[in-house]
Amino acid sequence: PPIPRPLLAPWHMALVWAGRSRCCMLLLSLGIFLSVLWLQQNAEGSLPAALTSTAVGVLRNASAIGREASTRPVRSPVAGSPKGDQEKFAAVEPAQSASESSALKPQIDEAVLAEAASSKQENALLEAVDAAEALPRPAQEQELALAKSGNASALATRVAEEQRGVVLKSSKAAAPSARVAEEQDGMPLKSGTVASEADVVANAGARSAEIPETEAWADLGRAVTLHMAVVVDDSPNLARIPMYLVMYKICFAEILVVIDVPHGGCNYGPKRLKGGPATWSAFFNSQSKVELVEETDKVLQRAKDIHSRHCRTPLIVKCEVIDYTSPETFALLNQSFNLAFEPLSSAQARWPWAFMWKNSMNYVIGIMRASSEFVLHADDDVASISEQNLGAQAFVSAAIREFDVDHKTVFAQLFECKKSVTIVKFKDVAGVEYWHSPQVAGDKRLSVGSYVSVQLYMTSPQRLKLMFPMPYWRHFTESVFQLGLSQKQLRSVWLKVPGICKSSFGIGSSKTPLTQAERDEAKYAVKQFSSSAKDETFDLKERHGACKFR
């Protein structure tokens, strides 16, 4: 219908006339854009959101003049980048289809771009955002965060790095383990020493120089923690840590030392040990404990120095003196053992450690609080003999391979130098013999492959949890592990690796043909500390109060 003449206001007539002329429409659009910019500069950022969005749209349209959509480059070339970097970067992540790219492309916050448009860096920011949008999705989140800050120069630098493939997109390469800074099932790490970020950076700088091939240790490509359990009164054995590194010749991700204070408990015999709550408290709150931690720090620093001369991977070192009164330790006890199977009396519940095997908690803590995927445990009086001085990498690699193949394997142990008659071979793989224990005729509770030795073994925190909760919390540790495996149909394997076997520390360190330079490198001494443990009285007539060996 015809438009009533009273409604044909001058501005309305101007719009109708302008619509009949493309040239005038372009001029009108330019006028609106310039007006928006003028209003924004004079309104000190109070421009309405609708006009802001219009300004951004005009900016984008203006930036597209002279370019056809079909030939628009994905990213601008980087000055000085080597030829072929674009192809290398493209090979890192497979090219996505057009539909996938549009589905994955995040929406740009128009208000953020409007703020950038009001600044002198508006054009640079828009170009950088265009390049950021063209990057694969893992890179876009960081680029768009920079876009929101309006930092065009930082964004352009980041995009250029992504285009050259400088920024790694592998989360696994960022740290030896994803569990270093996390709590483990409500159990925060309580370490005397934890490698700081500055330590890791400094350690990485020390490894920047090329390591001669003859001096390089085995990098297994998987994170492994070396766990060592030490009692206060055996503190001189801490000096063996550097020797373990030299003998094993493995680039570990972490060394975790767990120091135990005499707390009572059971030993071979069975017999009851000295110590209890009074002994533990006196030492744990003493200056001697502080000095012991400091001494351990020095040993671990020496270990880091040795490690850095042979490995390019960083090494985390931690020391923990067991706190038997902490909620975390009690929580771990309840998580690990089925206490209802042998209920605790009220006295036992206050100090259960006096009724357990002497080092059960040390083993569990050492595994569950490790930050690596795998744990290699070695008692402080046990080691290995490597006939050709090749280290323990063949054993550790074969153990990891078995963990990957069989998800029911919880423990992998190194074969003893003297063949045991209680286990049998069940397969050969790549020159390595795999053995396990047979069915025990006299004890139907024990299944095939349940025999465990806690002297030298490989395991994983996640695999150990498969046995939880374990029965018989107060029995001999190896018996508890055996029944834990049998009840859940899990297993333990023994690996007979050519040229290496398990022995005592003294025999292993003397019979392994280390060079004199290696022996000098591993030489260290730690002073003697004493817990001054005394006999403490417990009610052994209560139910489940006696020590149980098997």
N, C-alpha and C positions, 0 to 999 in steps of 0.2 A: 504494500500500500504506500501511497505517497506520504513523505514525511511532513508533518504539519510545519508550516513556516515558522511559527513562534519558537519551535525547538531548534531551528537551524541557527544556533548561536555561532558567532565567528569562529570559535575554536573547533566547533563541529564541522563547519564548512571547510576549514583548513584541513582537517583530517580526511574528509571526503575527497577534496582536491588532491591531497598528497597521495592518497591511495591510487589515483589514476596515473601517477607518474613514479616509476621506479627510482629515478634519479632523486626526486624530491623525498621519497621514502628513505633513501640512504642518508640524505642530508638531515632528515628529521631524526633518524637513529643516532647519527653522530652528535646532533645537538643534545639529545637526551643523555647520551654517554658523558659529554662534557659537563652537562649540568649536574649529573650525579657526582662526578669527581669533584666539582666545585663545592657542592653541598657537603660532601664527605669531609673535605679539608676544612671547611668552616664550621662544621657541626661537631668536630673533635670526637669522631667515632660514634656519634649517636644516630647515624643514618638508619632508617627503617630497614628491616631484613629483606623486604620485597625489592626495594631499590638496590640493595646490596647484591642480591642474586641477579638482578638485571644487569648490573655493572659487570659481574663476573661472566655472565653469558656473552656480553658484548666483547669482553676481553678475549674469551675463547674464540669467538667468531673472527675477531680481527687477527688473532694469531694463526688462523687457518687459511687466510687469504693467500692465494698463490700456490697452495699445496692441494693436491688431489688426494682423496682419502685412500685410494688404492695404492698410491706410491709413497705414502707417508712413512718415513724411516722409523723403525722400532726404537732405536736409541742413537744418539749422536756419537760420532767417533770420538775416541779419547786421544788427545794429543800426546804423542810420545809412547803410546802403548805399542808393544811389539806386534808385528803382523801375525795373525793367527790366534791372538788372544780371544777374539770374538768366537772363533770356532771352538777353542778349548772350553770357554765358558758355556757355550751352547751344549757341549757334550756332558757337562756336569749333571744337567737335568734334561730329560727328554722333552722335545718340543711338544707343546699342547696344541690341540685343535682349536679352531676359532671359537667354537661353542664353549669349550672348557675354559679358555682364556677369559671370555666374557663372563662366565659364571664365577670364576675365582677372583676377578678383579674387584677389589673393595670399592665402596662408594666414597668419593672424595667429599669432605666436609666443605660445602660451599661457603659457609660463614668464615671458615679458616682462610680460604683463598681470598675472600673479600678483604679480610684484614691485611693480607699480604699485598693485595692490589692497591691499598691506600699508602703503602710504603714505597720507597724508592726502588725496592728490590722486586717489585711485582712481576716484571717480565721474566727476570731470572728464576723466580720461584715457580712460575707456571711452566717454564721449560723443564725445570728439574722435576716437577711433579709428573709431567708427561713421560719423562725418562723413567721415573720410579714406577709408574704404572706398567711399563713394558717389562719390568723385571719379573722373574719367577716369584711365586707367592711367598716362599720363606724369606725373601729379602724385602717384600713390600711393607711388612709391619714396621720395621725400623725406619724405612724411608718416609712412610706416612707420618710417623711420630715426629720426625724432623720437620715435615711440612706443617704440622700443627703448631710447631714452635715458630714458624715463619723464618727459619734460618736457611736462607737460600744457598749460602756458600757451603755450609756443612752438608746440606742435602746433596748438592752437586758433587761434592767430594766423595760422599758415600756411594752415590750412583756410579761414579767413575770407578771406584774400587770394585763394585759388584760386576761392572762390565769387564774388568780385567780379570775377574775371578780371584781377587785378592782375599775377599772375605769368605772364610770357610763356612759351610752350612751344615757341618756334621756336629751334632751335639755331643757325640761320644768323644771327639777329639779335644773338647774343651777342658776336660778334667779326667784323671784316672778313674774316677768313680762318681756316680751321681748321688751317692749316699753320704758323702763326707760331711755336708752341712745339714743333713736331715736328722730328725729323730727317728729311731727305729722302734716301732710299736710302743711308743710312749716312753722310750728309754733314751734320753738325750745323752750324748757322749760326755763323759766326765774325765777329761784327759789332763794330765799334768802339762803336756806340751802338745800343741797342735801347730802344724806349719801354717804360718800366715801367708797372705797373698804376696807380701813383699819377699818372703822367703822363697816362694815358688818362682817368682820373677827372677830373683838373684840366682837361684839354682839353674834356671833356664839359661841365663846369661853365661854361667860358667860352662855350660855344655855347648855353647855356640861354636867353639873350635872343633875341627874334625877329630874324631876319635879313631886312632889306628885300628885297622881290622883285627889285628892280633890281640888288641886289648879290649875290644868291644864285647860286652856280655849279651846274652840272648834276650831279645825283645819278643815276648810271646804274643803280642798283639791283644792280650786279655789282661785285665787288672787283677793282680794277685797280691794279697797281704801276707807278709811274713809275721806270724804270731809267735811270741816267746813268753812262756810262763815262768816266773821267778819268785821264789820265796825270799823274804827280807834277809834271813840268815844265810842265804846262798848268793848274796849280792855280788861277790867277785865273778860269778858266772855271766854277769852282764857284759863283761869284757869280751865274751865270745861272739857278740853280735857282728863285729867287723869280720871275724873269721868265717861266720856263716855266709856272709855275702861273698867273700872271696872263694869259698868252697863251692857255693851253689851257682855262682856266675849267672844270675838271673836279674833282669831289670824289673824289680818289684815296683808296685805302685805305692806301697805303704809298709811301714814296720810298726807293729803294735806290741808294746811290752806291757804285760799285766802283772803287777807285783802283788803278791799275797802276803798278808800278815797272819801269823799263827792265830787261829781262831778256834782251836780244838779240832774236832773231826777225827776220822778214822784212817788208819794206815794198814799196811800189810801185817798179817798176823792172825786175825785182826787185832789191833791194839789202838788205844786212844792216844792222841797227841796232846802236847802241852798247848796252852793258850785258851782263849775264850773272850768274852766281852771286855773284861778288865785289861787283858794283855793287848787286845786290838785297840781299845780306846787310848791307852797310854802311849802307844807308838804312833797311831794315826794323828794324834793331836800334838806330837812332839816336834822339836827342832830336827831330830834325826830323820824324820820323814821328809821334811823340807830339803835337807841335805841329800837324801837318797834320790829324790826327784831331780835335784840339780845335777847330781852325778850321772844319772841316767840320761839327762839332756845332753851332757857332754859326749857320752858314748854315741847317742843317736846323731849328734852333729858330725861326729867322726864318720859314722856310717853314711851320712848324706854326702860328705866330701868324697869318700871312696866311690860311692854309687855314681856321682857326677863325672868321675874320670872314666867311667866305663859305659855309661848309659846316657841317652839323650832325653829320656822320659823323666819328669820330675818325681821326687820321692817325698811322700808325706810321712812324718814320724810322730808317734803318739805314745805317751806313757800314762798309765792309770794305776793308782794304788786302790785296791778294792775297798769300797765303802760299804761295809756290811750293815749299816744302819739306814742307808738311803732308801727312799720309796722305790727308786728305779731298780735296785738290786732285789728287793722283795717282789716287785712286779715281774722281774725276769724269772725268779724262782717259781712263782705261780704259773707263769706261762710255759715254762720248760718241763715241769714235773706234775704228775697227777698226785697231788698231795692227799686227795681223798682215798687213794688206793691204800695208803698206810697213814691214817689220820694222825695229825700232830696233837700232842697234849698242849695245854696252855703254856707250860714252860718251854716246850720245844718250839712253839710258834714264836716266842720272844727271841730265841737264839737257835734257829734250826741248823746253823752251820756246824755246831758241835756234834751233830748226829749224822752228818753227811760224810761221804768220802772226801779226803783232804783237798783234792784239787778239782772236784766236779764243777764248781762254780767258775773257777778260773778258765777251764776249757770252754764252757758255754759263753762266758763274757767275751773271751778272745775271738770267738766265731761271730757272735751276734753283733758285736760292736765294731767289727771290721768294716771299712768303707769300700772294700773291693768286691768284685764278683766272686772271687775264690779266695780261700785261705790255705796257706801252707803252714801247718803247725809243727814245731820241733821242740821237744823237751830240752831243757838247758844242758842235759847230760847225754843227748843223743845227736848223732849226725850221720853222714853217709861217707862211703869210700868211693871215689871216682878213680878208677885205675888209670885212665888217660888224662886226668885233670880237666875233664870236659864239663864239669859242673853237673847240676841236677835238672837241666832243662829237658832232657829226654824223658825223665820221669814225669815232670810237671806237664809237659805237652801231651804225653800219652794219657795222663789222668784227665786233663781237660777234654780230650777227644772222647774218652769214655763217658764223661758227664754229658757231653753233647749227644751221644748216641743213645744212652740209656738214662731216662729221666727218673729211674728208681734207684740209681746209684747215689749214695750219700757220702761214703768214704772211699778214698783210694789211697792205699798204703804202699810204701816201698818195701820190696821183698828183703828179707833178712839175709845177711851174708852167709849165715848157716841155714840151710834149707829146713823149713818146718815140715814135719810129717802130718800135721793136723789139717792142712789145706791141700786142695787138688787143683790141677790145671783144667780150665774149661775152654780156652781158645787162644789163638795166636793172631796178632795183628801187627804187621809191619815190623817184624822181628821182636816184638814185645809179647811176653807170655802173661796171660791173665789167669789168676788163681782165686779160689774162694773156699770157704769152709763147707764141708758136706753136711748132710742131715745128721744130727746127733741122735743116736738110737736111744740113749737113756734120758733124753729131755725133749719132749715134743714141743716145748715152748720155743725152741730155737730152730729157725728155718735155715735153708741153704743160703750160704753167703752172708751170715750174720756176724761172723767173728770180726772183732775190731781190736786194734791196738792203738792206744792214744799217744804213743811215743813220737811217731813221725807220720803225718797223714795230710791229705788234701781233702777239702770239703768246700761247701758253699753255705752262706747264711740261709739262703732260701731252701737248700736241701735239708739242712739240719732241722728246720722248722717243720718239715714233713713228719718228723718223729714225735712232735709235741702233741699232747703232754706225755712224757715218758713215765713208766711205772718205776716203783722201787727207788724213790728219791734218795734213800740213805745207803744204798748198796754200792759196791765196787763200781767205779765209773764205767769200765769196759763191759761189765755185766748189764748195767743200765742201758748202755748203747745197744748191746746185742738184743735185748728184749724190745727196745724201742724199734729197731729195724724189723724184728720178727713179727711184731703185732701189726705193723703197717705194710707188710710184704715188701719191704725195702731191702737194700743189700749193700755189702761192703766188698771191695775187690782188692786184690794184692797184685802189684805189677812187678814182674821180673824183667828188668831192663838190662841189656848187655852192658857190662862195664861199670855198673853202679849198684850199690846195695846199702842197707841200713846197718849201722854199727854204733858203738858208743862214741861219744865225742872225742875222747882221747885217742882211740884207735883210728877213727876216721880222719882226724886232723893230722895224724902222724903218717898214715899210710897213703893218703892222697898226695901224689907227687907235685906239690905246689912249688913254684919257683921261690928263690930266696927273696926276690922283690915282693912277691905276693905275701910271704910270711911277714916281711917287715911292714908292709902296708896294713896287715890285719893285727899287728901287735898292739895291745892296749892293756891297761890295768885299771881295776876299780877297787876302791878300799872296802874293807869289811864293815858291814853294818849288823847290829844285833837287835833283835826284837825284845830280848830279855823276857822271853815267854816263861810263864809259870804254870804249874798244874792248877787247874780250876775245877771245881766240883760241879757235877751234873747228876741229876736223878736218873740213873741207868736202869732202875727197876720199873720205870714207866713203860707202857706198851710202846714197842718200836724204839726203845732207848739203846739197845745194844748195837754194836757195830756188826754189819753183815758183809762178808766178803763175797759170797756168791748167792 
